[in-house]
Amino acid sequence: MAQHKPPRRLAKKRIKPRVREHGAAGKNEPAAWTLDQIQEGQTYRFETVLSEADIDSFAALTGDENPLHMIKEFARKRGFDNRVIHGAFLVGLVSRLVGMHLPGRDCILLELRAKFRAPAYVGDRLLIEGAVMQRSVAGNAIVVKIDVSVPAAERLVATVNAVVGFTAEGIQNLSGGPK
């Protein structure tokens, strides 16, 4: 039976963070970082505003129609400012960051650990920021720390640690041979 080797911890070094925009073909083309191109400290960020229609669509898709998400007055009576965005929707934005931007096309989520620290509301401008914290060539994976926040309210909504693996196409042969 093959032994699993834990990711090797690399020495901390100062790296100028690299940000990669969408692919050259347009807005919906994912980035295509390979494991050998990814560096610890590399970052990506994007902003989005979720509307009532977005939340309604998510609720219809998942079946989670809890009134905290669906009815503004209900949420307010329970101490919230507005309809609360589903935590799973926020995790979906994390998936967007990983699957479209950092590293993008040739990756797969292996593990997520999320902590929800404060509510996010319909209409909030959300900032989703990810940074590569660890890179393991032996494990063919990276660890990305992602923060979801509402900068205007100085509110950290969620922190997520994601272990991200690479498909065969995302693993660049470090000896220089074919993938």
N, C-alpha and C positions, 0 to 999 in steps of 0.2 A: 504494500500500500504506500502510495506517495505521501511524503511528509509535507505538511504546509509550513512554510517558513514565515515567521512574522516579518512585517515590513521593517526594513533597516532604517534606523534613525540617522539622518544626515546632519552634519554640523551646521549650525546656524550661520548664514552669511548674508550680507546685505546684497540684495538684488533689486535693481530698478524694476518695479512691476511692469509687465507688458499687458496691454489691453488689446484684444483683437475684436474688431467689429464683425458684423455679419459677412458672409461670403461675398465674393465679388459679383456673383450673379444676381444678388438682390436681397431684400429684407428677410425672406423666409429660408434662405440657404444657410444651413448650419456651418459653424466653424469646423475645422478638421485638424485640430491639434493632435499630434501623435505623442505617445508616452515620452519619447526622447526629446521632443520639443518643449514639453511642459517643464516649468521651473518652480521650485518653492518660492512663494512670494508673488507669483503671477496672479493677477486679479481680473475680474470683469464685474461690471455693474450695469443695471438698467432700472428705469422707473416705469411705473404703470399706475393707472387709476382704474379701479374696478367700479363699474356702474351697477345700478339696481338690476338692469337687464342681465349683466354678467352673473350676478348672484342667483337670479331667478333661473337662468340656464343651467348653472352648476347644480342647483337644488333639484331641478327636473332630471338631470342626468344621473345624479347619485341617489335620489330619493330622500335626501336629508332636508326635510322641510321644517326643521325645528323653528318655532316662532321667533327665537332670538335672531335667526338669520333672515326671516321672511317679513316680520311685522315690526315696523319702527316703534310704534306705541308700546308694544309688548316689551321690546328691548329696553326702552326708556324707563318703563315701570320697574324694571329689574336692575336699574342703575347704570345702564349703558347709554352712550350719546346717540347712537343710531343703530341700524341693522349691523350685526356683527358678521364679518366675513368668515366663512368656514375655515377652520384650521387646515383641512385637507386641500382647500383651494390655494392657501399659502404654500403648502408643500408642492402643489402643482407648479407654482412659480419657481420654486427651487429646481424642480425637474426641468423647467424651461432653461434656467441658467446653465445647468449641467449639459443637457441634451442639445442645446443650440449654440452655446457660447464657450463654455469652459469645462471640458475640452471640446464638446460638440459631437459631431456625427458618429464617431467610432467608439462610443463609450456605452456603458450600461451601469445603472445604479445597483450597487451590491448591498448597501446598508445605509439607513438614515436614522439619525437620532435628533429629534426635534424637541425644543422647549418653547412653549408658548408663554410669553412673559406679560403681554398686554394685548388688549383687543385691537383689531384693525376694523375700520368702519367703511361702509359704502362711501365712495367719494374721496377717501384718503389718497394722497399721492404716496405710493409705496416705493421705497428704494430697496432693491435686492442686490446685495453685494457679496461676491464670493472671492475667496483667496485660497490658493493652494497652500496647505500647511505641511504636507508631507508627500513625498514621491517615492515609490518603491518599484524599481525595475524588476527585482526578483519576484515581487508579488503582482506585477503588471497592474498596478493600481495607484491611485492618488487619494488623498484625503483633502476635501474642500470644506472650509468653514464658511457658512453663508449666514448673513444677518439680513433680516427683513425689518425695515424700520419706516417710521413716518417722520422724516426730517423736520417738517414744519412744526410738529408738536414735540420734537425731541423725544420720541417714543420708540424704544426698541420693542418690536412686536414678537419676534421669534429669532432663535438661534438654531441653526441646523448644522450638524456634522454629517457629511456624506462621504462614504467610501465608494469610489468610482473605478470600475474596471474597464479594460479596453478590449475591443474585439480584435481579431487577428490583424485586421487592416490598420488598427490604431497602435499596434506594437511595431515600432520601427526596429528592425534588426540592427542592434548596436555594433555588430561586426562589419556592417556595410553590405552584407549580402541581401538577396531579395527578401521581401516580407513573407 
